[in-house]
C-alpha cells in the first residue's frame, strides 16, 4: 500500500451527532412539506429508519448516500422531490454546528503512518466547509495529501468517480490504495474502485453484518497500522 484514505465521521472522529440532528430535521421537514401526499406517516418514518425520534443504525437515514435518501423520499411522496430534498439537505448541512470528538489514539496513528512513508487522504460525504472546519479545529491539515469532500450534485460514495481527485492528481494504482471507513458505502467504494485494501471500523453507524465485502473489520482506525505491518 502507498495511500490510505480515511472516511471522517465515524472513522477519524466518533460519529458526529450533528449529522443525526440534520437527518431528523430533514425527515420532519419532508413529512411536513409533503404531508398531503404521504399516506401513512408512521410507515414512512419507519421506512426511513426513524423510530421514536431516533435514527436507527444500518438504515437509509443512518448510512445511506444522499441519492438513496432522495429516492426514498420520492417513493414515499409518490412524486419527484429531488430538487427540494437536495436544496433542503444542503441548507441544513451549511448551517450545522459540527462536533469533532477524535477517536482515541488517532493522532498517534496518523503520525506513525506518515513517518512510515504512507500518503494519507480524506474522502468524506461532508461539505468542503465542514471539512475545513474539522481540519482547523483538529490541526490535522498537515497529515493529509488529498481531501475529497462532497458538494451539492457531486458524485458520492460508493461511486468510484468520487476518487477521481486522487487518481487525477497522483500517479498511483488503485491496488496500492487502502480505504478505511465506518459504513458499507465506504467499503463498496473500495470494491467499485478496485482498491487494494478495505477496512471497516466499528466507531460509526455501520453494523458488523453489513461489512461482508471488507477485508478486515476492526474496532478503530488505529488498527490499520498493525494491518499494514503484517
C-alpha positions in Angstrom: 0.0 0.0 0.0 1.1 3.5 -0.8 -2.1 5.5 0.1 -4.5 5.3 3.0 -7.9 7.0 2.5 -9.9 7.7 5.6 -13.6 8.5 6.0 -14.0 11.3 8.5 -17.2 11.0 10.5 -17.3 7.7 12.4 -13.7 6.9 11.5 -11.3 9.6 12.4 -13.8 11.2 14.8 -16.7 9.5 16.6 -19.8 9.8 14.6 -20.9 13.4 14.7 -24.3 13.6 16.3 -25.0 16.8 14.4 -25.5 14.6 11.3 -28.3 12.8 13.1 -29.9 16.1 14.0 -29.7 17.1 10.4 -31.2 13.8 9.3 -34.1 14.0 11.7 -34.8 17.6 10.7 -34.7 16.7 7.0 -37.2 13.9 7.6 -39.5 16.1 9.7 -39.4 18.9 7.1 -40.1 16.4 4.3 -43.1 15.0 6.2 -44.5 18.5 6.8 -43.9 19.7 3.2 -45.4 16.7 1.5 -47.9 15.7 4.2 -50.8 15.6 1.7 -49.0 13.1 -0.5 -47.9 10.7 2.3 -50.5 8.0 3.0 -49.0 6.6 6.3 -46.6 8.8 8.2 -45.7 6.2 10.7 -44.8 3.7 8.0 -42.8 6.4 6.2 -40.8 7.2 9.3 -40.1 3.5 9.8 -39.1 3.0 6.2 -36.5 5.8 6.5 -35.2 4.4 9.8 -36.6 6.9 12.2 -38.3 5.4 15.3 -39.3 7.2 18.4 -37.3 10.3 17.3 -34.1 8.4 16.7 -32.3 7.2 13.6 -31.6 3.5 13.8 -28.2 2.2 12.7 -28.0 0.5 9.4 -31.0 2.4 7.9 -31.3 4.8 5.0 -31.0 7.9 7.1 -28.1 6.5 9.2 -25.7 5.4 6.5 -27.4 5.8 3.1 -26.0 8.2 0.4 -28.0 11.3 -0.3 -29.3 9.9 -3.6 -30.7 6.9 -1.7 -32.4 9.2 0.8 -33.8 11.3 -2.0 -35.1 8.2 -3.8 -36.8 7.0 -0.6 -38.5 10.4 -0.3 -39.7 10.3 -3.9 -41.1 6.8 -3.3 -42.9 7.9 -0.2 -44.3 11.1 -1.7 -45.2 9.3 -5.0 -43.6 12.2 -6.9 -40.2 13.7 -7.8 -39.0 15.7 -4.7 -35.3 15.6 -5.8 -34.8 19.4 -6.1 -36.5 20.1 -2.8 -34.6 17.4 -0.9 -31.2 18.4 -2.3 -31.7 22.1 -1.6 -33.0 21.4 1.9 -30.3 19.0 2.7 -27.6 21.4 1.5 -29.1 24.3 3.6 -29.1 22.1 6.7 -25.5 21.0 6.1 -24.3 24.5 5.5 -25.8 25.6 8.8 -24.9 22.7 11.1 -22.6 23.1 14.1 -20.1 20.2 13.9 -19.0 18.1 16.8 -15.4 16.8 16.4 -14.5 14.2 19.0 -11.4 12.3 18.0 -11.1 8.6 18.2 -8.6 7.9 21.0 -5.1 7.3 19.6 -5.9 8.5 16.0 -3.4 11.4 16.2 -0.5 9.0 17.0 -1.7 6.5 14.3 -1.7 9.2 11.6 1.8 10.3 12.8 3.0 6.7 12.6 1.6 6.2 9.1 3.1 9.5 7.8 6.5 8.6 9.3 6.4 5.2 7.6 6.0 7.0 4.3 2.3 6.4 3.5 0.4 9.2 1.7 -2.9 9.9 3.6 -6.2 11.3 2.4 -9.8 12.0 3.5 -12.8 11.0 1.5 -16.0 12.2 3.1 -19.6 13.0 2.4 -19.2 16.2 4.4 -19.1 19.5 2.6 -15.9 21.5 1.9 -16.9 23.9 4.6 -17.4 21.1 7.1 -14.0 19.5 6.3 -12.2 22.8 6.5 -13.8 23.4 10.0 -12.7 19.9 11.0 -9.1 20.5 9.8 -8.9 23.8 11.6 -10.3 22.6 14.9 -8.1 19.4 15.0 -5.0 21.0 13.3 -4.8 17.9 11.1 -4.3 19.6 7.7 -0.6 18.6 7.7 -1.5 14.9 7.7 -3.4 14.8 4.5 -2.1 15.0 1.0 -5.6 14.9 -0.6 -9.0 15.9 0.8 -12.2 14.9 -1.0 -15.5 16.3 0.1 -19.0 16.2 -1.4 -20.8 19.2 -2.6 -24.4 19.5 -4.0 -25.0 17.5 -7.1 -21.5 15.9 -7.0 -20.9 12.2 -7.1 -20.9 10.4 -3.8 -19.6 7.2 -2.3 -19.8 4.4 -3.4 -19.5 5.8 -6.9 -15.8 5.2 -7.7 -15.6 8.5 -9.5 -15.6 10.1 -6.1 -11.9 9.2 -6.0 -11.0 11.0 -9.3 -9.3 13.8 -7.5 -6.8 11.3 -6.1 -6.1 9.5 -9.4 -6.1 12.7 -11.5 -3.5 14.4 -9.2 -1.3 11.5 -8.3 0.3 8.6 -10.2 -1.0 5.7 -8.1 -2.6 2.4 -9.0 -5.9 1.5 -7.3 -4.4 -1.7 -5.9 -1.9 0.5 -3.9 -4.7 2.4 -2.1 -6.5 1.4 1.1 -9.8 2.8 2.3 -10.9 2.9 6.0 -14.5 3.7 6.9 -17.5 3.0 9.1 -20.2 2.3 6.5 -21.0 -0.2 3.8 -20.8 2.7 1.3 -17.1 3.2 2.3 -16.3 -0.4 1.7 -18.3 -0.5 -1.5 -16.4 2.5 -2.8 -13.2 0.4 -2.3 -14.8 -2.5 -4.2 -16.1 -0.3 -7.1 -12.8 1.5 -7.4 -10.8 -1.8 -7.2 -8.8 -0.6 -4.2 -6.2 -2.9 -2.7 -7.5 -2.9 0.9 -10.8 -2.3 2.5 -11.0 -1.9 6.3 -14.3 -1.4 8.2 -14.3 0.2 11.7 -16.9 0.0 14.4 -16.7 3.6 15.7 -19.5 4.8 13.5 -23.0 3.9 12.3 -22.3 0.8 10.3 -23.3 -2.7 11.6 -20.9 -5.6 11.5 -23.1 -7.8 9.3 -23.1 -5.0 6.7 -19.3 -5.4 6.1 -19.3 -8.6 4.1 -17.0 -7.1 1.5 -14.4 -5.7 3.9 -11.0 -7.3 4.1 -10.9 -6.5 7.8 -13.4 -5.5 10.4 -11.7 -3.8 13.3 -12.6 -1.7 16.4 -11.0 1.5 15.4 -9.0 3.2 12.5 -5.9 2.8 14.7 -5.8 -0.9 13.7 -4.8 0.0 10.2 -1.2 0.4 11.5 -0.9 -3.2 12.6 -2.7 -4.5 9.5 -0.2 -2.7 7.3 2.7 -4.0 9.4 1.6 -7.6 8.5 
